[in-house]
Amino acid sequence: MPTNILMPALSPTMEKGNLARWLKKEGDKIKSGDVIAEIETDKATMEVEAVDDGTLAKIVVPEGTQDVAVNAVIAVLANEGEDVKTVASAPKAFAPQPAAKPVPAPAPKSAGEKPAVAAAPSAPKSSLPPASAQPPRGANRIFSSPLARRLAKESNIDLNRVQGSGPHGRVIARDIEAAKSGKSLRAPAGAPAGGATIAPAMSDAQVLSLYEEGSYDLVPHDGMRRTIAQRLTASVQTIPHFYETMDCDIGRLMAAREEINATAPKDKDGQPAYKLSVNDFVIKALALALQRVPDANVSWTEAGMLKHKHSDIGVAVALPGGLITPIVRNAESKSLSAISNEMRDLAARARARKLKLQEYQGGTSSVSNLGMYGIKDFTAVINPPQSTILAVGVGEERAVVRNGKIEAATIMSVTLSCDHRAVDGALGAELIRAFKTLIENPVMMVV
């Protein structure tokens, strides 16, 4: 039997991807572990490895194809002893493999038993996980007709918010037409209880009707922009944010940075071994602050609080059409020069979309720095499952009062966004105060 090669799920949330490039052609011999294609996700370009040995008999999805669904057949592999031409011409070889049955939820424990915590499964060696690697759909599945799903997608309408009028509440085409005008829409996730209402988002048709035809260009969203929109919307709807701001005097930091960079060793070409930025100090200070206030180094789950042992700091990096947050792991134990060099490498590969999954997923907190754009202060949206994110503004000279006298000082405003489920106001204040102490006294970061 020939083997179908499926579109892999390269992250737990991936539903579609772009088949950027085939690295093998039809007729090529393939061994297990060979890199056969490149897949573009919303965040990175990933290499796909073959699972089995054989001959690439048929490429079903040509390179350059966008929005290929996970588990769709993208190629067919002829196994040893099979005729390649016969396999390539057999239509049944292209039939999608049946989806795995959802894993049933475990039965409730008796009152005396403690709930078992399932160990995370080890990642497969192959980049082509089976269909069972996909998260099972729960009982909250929205039943809808194919036409309704297509109309909803074209109009950018969330099916979860549409009140179905078909049999057993099934969403049908007329429900989507009604939703375009704002009718029959449920409140979005996270809507306040007690009768409070939230105005529904405007449909595409409603937005377009406000502008004269020909006065705009419609640029379709790419996968990154859609994913950012979905995740940020989910973040603000499901995470109760609150914000705390402090001004930090970074005069000592600026002087230390200048001295450290001036004395950095140089290689044979005269290039310095490192060049520290203000952001490198920020990453280190936040990492150490989380160690000093460990109750804030947490992630919320319904089962309990995850208390992290290390400070894995994500750093927002701007990309064309979006952003990504590569993570500096164990930042509390790394030197400033190591953080600087690692961050430079991560940022370069992020912009080239060459990051590995483990390099931008997870993390215990994040830094978003807009100081280089002259932004004085702002608030950032938490990146789940993290519970905090630090928004950093520009360091600038401001007038301050010291001992009753007005003096000039280099001040940087920072704002900590907190998930109120996991970090209370006083705890957030402890964390940002610990950060302020460290950033204002950089010598404490190198001892």
C-alpha positions in Angstrom: 0.0 0.0 0.0 1.3 3.5 -0.8 1.8 6.0 2.0 0.0 9.3 2.1 2.2 12.2 3.2 0.0 14.6 5.2 0.2 18.3 6.0 1.8 18.3 9.5 0.6 20.1 12.5 3.7 22.1 13.5 2.1 23.6 16.6 -0.8 22.8 18.8 -2.9 25.7 17.4 -2.0 25.2 13.7 -5.0 24.6 11.5 -3.6 25.6 8.1 -0.2 26.3 6.6 1.5 27.3 3.3 3.5 24.8 1.4 6.4 27.0 0.6 8.8 24.7 -1.3 9.4 21.1 -2.2 13.0 20.0 -1.7 12.4 16.7 -3.4 10.8 16.0 -6.8 8.6 13.2 -8.1 10.7 10.1 -8.6 13.3 10.9 -6.0 14.3 8.2 -3.5 13.6 9.2 0.1 14.9 7.9 3.4 13.4 8.4 6.8 14.6 11.7 8.2 15.2 13.4 4.8 14.0 17.0 4.6 11.4 16.9 1.9 9.6 20.3 2.1 9.3 23.7 3.8 6.1 24.7 5.5 5.2 28.3 6.4 3.2 28.8 9.5 2.0 32.1 11.0 5.3 32.5 12.8 8.1 30.6 11.0 9.2 28.5 8.1 9.7 24.9 9.2 11.4 22.0 7.6 9.4 18.8 7.2 11.1 15.4 7.5 10.0 12.1 5.9 8.9 9.3 8.2 9.2 6.4 5.9 11.6 5.2 3.2 10.3 5.0 -0.4 10.0 6.9 -3.7 8.1 10.2 -4.0 5.5 9.0 -6.5 3.2 12.0 -6.6 3.2 15.6 -5.4 -0.5 16.4 -4.7 -0.1 20.0 -3.4 2.3 22.1 -5.5 4.8 24.4 -3.8 3.5 28.0 -3.3 0.0 26.7 -2.3 -1.5 28.6 0.7 -3.9 27.6 3.4 -3.4 23.9 3.2 -5.4 22.2 5.9 -3.7 20.1 8.5 -3.8 16.4 7.7 -4.6 17.1 4.0 -2.7 14.8 1.6 0.2 16.7 0.1 2.1 13.9 -1.5 2.1 10.1 -2.0 5.1 7.8 -1.3 5.5 4.5 -3.1 6.9 1.9 -0.8 9.7 -0.6 -1.6 8.6 -3.0 -4.4 5.6 -0.8 -5.6 5.5 0.5 -9.1 5.9 4.3 -8.9 3.8 5.0 -12.0 0.9 2.8 -10.8 0.9 4.5 -7.4 1.0 8.0 -9.0 -2.0 7.2 -11.2 -4.1 5.5 -8.6 -6.8 8.0 -7.4 -7.5 6.0 -4.2 -4.0 6.8 -3.1 -5.0 10.4 -2.6 -8.0 9.8 -0.4 -7.5 11.5 3.0 -6.7 9.3 5.9 -9.6 8.9 8.4 -9.4 11.3 11.4 -8.6 9.8 14.7 -11.4 9.4 17.1 -11.5 12.0 20.0 -9.9 10.7 23.2 -12.7 10.4 25.8 -12.4 12.5 28.9 -11.4 10.5 32.0 -14.2 9.5 34.4 -14.6 11.8 37.5 -12.5 10.8 40.5 -14.2 9.8 43.8 -14.1 12.4 46.5 -11.1 10.7 48.2 -8.9 10.5 45.1 -6.5 13.2 44.0 -6.8 14.1 40.3 -3.9 12.6 38.3 -1.8 15.0 36.2 -1.0 13.4 32.9 2.6 13.6 31.8 3.2 15.5 28.6 3.8 13.1 25.7 7.3 13.2 24.3 7.6 14.9 20.9 7.9 12.5 17.9 11.1 12.5 16.0 9.3 13.0 12.8 7.8 16.4 11.7 4.8 14.5 10.3 2.6 13.7 13.3 -0.4 11.5 12.8 -3.9 12.8 12.8 -4.3 11.8 16.4 -1.8 14.5 17.4 -4.5 17.0 16.7 -6.4 18.2 19.8 -9.8 16.5 20.1 -12.9 18.6 19.6 -14.9 19.0 22.8 -18.5 19.1 23.4 -18.7 22.8 22.5 -18.5 22.0 18.8 -20.6 24.3 16.6 -22.7 22.4 14.1 -23.1 24.2 10.8 -23.6 23.6 7.1 -20.7 23.7 4.6 -22.3 26.7 2.9 -22.7 28.5 6.3 -19.1 27.9 7.1 -18.0 29.3 3.7 -20.2 32.4 4.1 -18.9 33.0 7.6 -15.3 32.8 6.5 -15.9 35.2 3.6 -17.6 37.7 6.0 -15.1 37.1 8.8 -17.9 36.1 11.2 -17.2 33.9 14.2 -19.5 30.9 14.1 -19.3 30.6 17.8 -21.4 33.8 18.1 -24.1 32.9 15.5 -27.4 31.6 16.9 -28.4 28.6 14.7 -32.0 28.3 13.4 -31.6 24.9 11.7 -32.4 21.5 13.2 -30.9 21.0 16.6 -29.5 24.6 16.5 -27.4 24.0 13.4 -26.1 27.2 11.8 -27.3 27.5 8.2 -26.9 30.1 5.5 -29.7 32.4 6.5 -28.2 32.7 10.0 -25.0 34.0 8.5 -27.0 36.5 6.4 -28.7 37.7 9.6 -25.4 37.9 11.4 -24.0 40.3 8.8 -26.5 42.9 9.9 -25.7 42.2 13.6 -28.8 40.1 14.2 -28.9 36.8 16.1 -25.3 37.2 17.5 -24.4 35.9 20.9 -22.1 37.9 23.2 -18.5 37.1 22.6 -16.5 34.9 25.0 -15.8 36.8 28.2 -18.9 39.0 27.9 -20.1 40.3 31.3 -22.9 38.6 33.0 -26.0 40.1 34.5 -27.6 41.3 31.3 -24.8 43.6 30.2 -24.3 43.6 26.4 -21.4 44.1 24.1 -21.9 45.6 20.7 -21.1 43.0 18.0 -18.2 43.5 15.8 -19.0 45.1 12.4 -19.2 42.6 9.5 -17.0 43.1 6.5 -20.1 44.2 4.5 -20.9 46.8 7.1 -17.3 48.2 7.1 -17.1 48.3 3.3 -20.5 50.1 3.1 -19.0 53.1 4.9 -16.4 53.8 2.2 -16.7 54.8 -1.4 -15.9 52.0 -3.8 -12.5 52.6 -5.4 -11.3 54.7 -2.5 -9.3 51.9 -0.9 -7.3 48.8 -1.7 -8.3 45.5 0.1 -5.1 43.7 1.2 -6.0 40.1 2.3 -4.7 39.1 5.8 -1.8 36.6 5.9 -1.7 33.8 8.4 0.4 35.8 10.9 -2.0 38.7 11.0 -5.0 36.5 11.4 -3.4 34.5 14.2 -2.3 37.7 16.1 -5.8 39.1 15.8 -7.3 35.9 17.2 -4.9 35.5 20.1 -5.0 39.1 21.2 -8.7 39.1 21.1 -8.8 35.9 23.2 -6.3 37.4 25.6 -8.2 40.6 26.3 -11.6 38.7 26.5 -10.4 35.9 28.8 -7.6 37.5 30.9 -8.6 40.2 33.4 -5.7 42.7 32.8 -4.6 45.4 35.2 -1.7 47.7 34.8 1.0 49.3 37.1 3.4 52.0 36.0 6.7 53.1 37.5 9.4 55.6 36.4 13.0 54.3 36.6 16.1 56.4 36.8 18.5 54.7 34.3 21.4 57.2 34.7 23.7 54.5 36.3 22.6 52.0 33.7 23.5 54.2 30.8 26.9 54.9 32.3 27.6 51.2 33.0 26.5 50.3 29.5 28.8 52.8 27.9 31.8 51.6 30.0 31.1 47.9 29.4 30.8 48.4 25.6 33.9 50.5 25.5 36.0 47.8 27.2 34.5 44.8 25.3 37.2 42.5 23.9 37.6 42.5 20.1 38.2 39.7 17.7 40.9 39.6 15.0 38.7 41.7 12.7 38.4 44.4 15.4 34.7 43.6 16.1 33.6 43.7 19.7 32.6 40.4 21.3 29.3 42.0 22.4 27.4 45.3 22.4 24.9 45.7 25.2 21.6 47.5 24.6 19.3 48.9 27.2 16.9 46.0 26.4 19.5 43.5 27.4 19.5 45.1 30.9 15.7 45.1 30.9 15.6 41.3 30.1 18.1 40.5 32.9 16.4 42.8 35.4 12.9 41.3 34.8 14.4 37.7 35.0 16.0 38.4 38.4 12.9 40.3 39.6 10.8 37.2 38.9 13.3 35.1 41.0 13.0 37.6 43.9 9.2 37.5 43.7 8.6 33.9 42.7 4.8 34.1 43.4 4.6 36.3 40.3 6.5 33.8 38.1 3.4 31.8 37.4 0.9 30.6 34.9 -2.8 30.2 35.5 -4.5 26.9 34.8 -8.0 25.9 36.0 -6.4 22.9 37.9 -3.9 25.0 39.7 -1.1 27.6 39.5 2.1 26.7 37.6 5.0 28.1 39.6 8.0 28.3 37.3 11.5 27.6 38.6 13.3 29.6 35.8 12.7 33.0 34.2 12.1 32.4 30.5 11.7 35.9 29.0 10.0 36.5 25.7 11.0 39.6 23.8 8.7 41.1 21.2 10.4 41.4 17.8 8.6 43.4 15.0 8.2 41.6 11.6 6.6 42.8 8.4 2.9 42.4 9.1 3.2 41.3 12.7 5.4 40.3 15.6 6.9 37.3 17.4 8.3 36.8 20.8 11.4 34.6 20.8 12.3 33.5 24.3 15.6 33.8 26.3 15.5 30.7 28.4 16.9 30.7 32.0 17.7 34.4 31.6 18.2 34.8 35.3 21.4 32.7 35.1 22.9 34.2 32.0 25.3 37.1 31.8 24.4 40.4 30.1 26.7 39.7 27.2 25.3 36.2 26.7 21.7 37.6 26.7 22.8 40.3 24.2 24.4 37.8 21.7 21.5 35.3 22.1 18.9 38.0 21.5 20.7 39.3 18.4 20.7 35.7 17.0 17.1 35.1 17.9 15.9 38.4 16.4 17.8 37.8 13.1 16.3 34.3 12.7 12.8 35.6 13.8 12.9 38.1 11.0 13.9 35.4 8.6 11.1 33.2 10.0 13.7 30.5 10.9 12.8 30.0 14.6 12.1 26.6 16.0 8.8 26.0 17.9 10.6 25.8 21.3 12.2 29.1 20.7 9.0 31.1 20.7 6.4 29.0 22.6 5.9 29.1 26.3 7.9 31.6 28.4 7.1 32.9 31.9 6.9 36.7 31.1 7.7 39.0 28.2 9.2 42.4 27.4 7.8 44.8 24.8 10.1 47.7 24.2 9.0 50.7 22.0 11.6 53.1 23.4 13.5 53.1 20.1 10.4 54.7 18.5 10.3 57.5 21.1 7.2 56.1 22.9 7.1 57.4 26.4 4.7 54.8 27.9 2.1 52.3 26.8 0.3 49.1 27.9 1.0 45.7 26.4 -1.4 42.7 26.0 -0.4 39.6 27.9 0.7 36.6 25.8 -0.9 33.5 27.3 0.0 31.3 29.1 2.2 34.0 30.7 0.7 36.1 33.5 2.8 39.3 33.0 4.3 41.5 30.3 6.5 44.6 30.8 6.0 47.5 28.4 9.1 49.7 28.2 9.2 53.3 27.0 12.0 55.6 25.9 14.8 56.7 28.3 14.7 60.5 28.2 15.9 63.4 30.2 13.2 64.7 32.5 13.1 67.2 35.4 13.1 65.5 38.8 13.1 66.8 42.3 15.9 65.5 44.6 16.5 66.9 48.1 14.2 69.8 47.3 16.1 70.7 44.1 15.1 70.3 40.5 17.6 68.3 38.5 17.8 66.6 35.1 17.7 62.8 35.1 17.4 60.0 32.5 14.0 58.5 33.2 12.4 55.4 31.6 8.7 54.6 32.2 7.7 51.0 32.4 4.2 49.5 32.7 3.5 46.0 34.0 0.4 44.2 32.7 -0.8 41.5 35.0 -3.3 38.6 34.8 -5.5 39.4 37.9 -6.4 35.7 38.2 -2.7 34.8 39.0 -1.1 38.1 40.1 -2.9 40.4 42.5 -2.2 44.2 42.7 0.1 44.0 45.7 2.1 41.1 44.2 2.4 43.0 40.8 3.6 46.0 42.8 6.3 43.9 44.4 7.5 42.6 41.0 7.7 46.0 39.3 9.4 47.5 42.4 12.0 44.6 42.3 12.6 45.4 38.7 13.0 49.1 39.4 15.6 48.4 42.1 17.6 46.2 39.7 17.4 48.4 36.7 18.4 51.5 38.7 21.4 49.6 40.3 22.9 47.6 37.4 25.8 46.4 39.5 23.3 44.1 41.3 22.8 42.2 38.0 26.4 41.2 37.7 27.1 39.9 41.2 
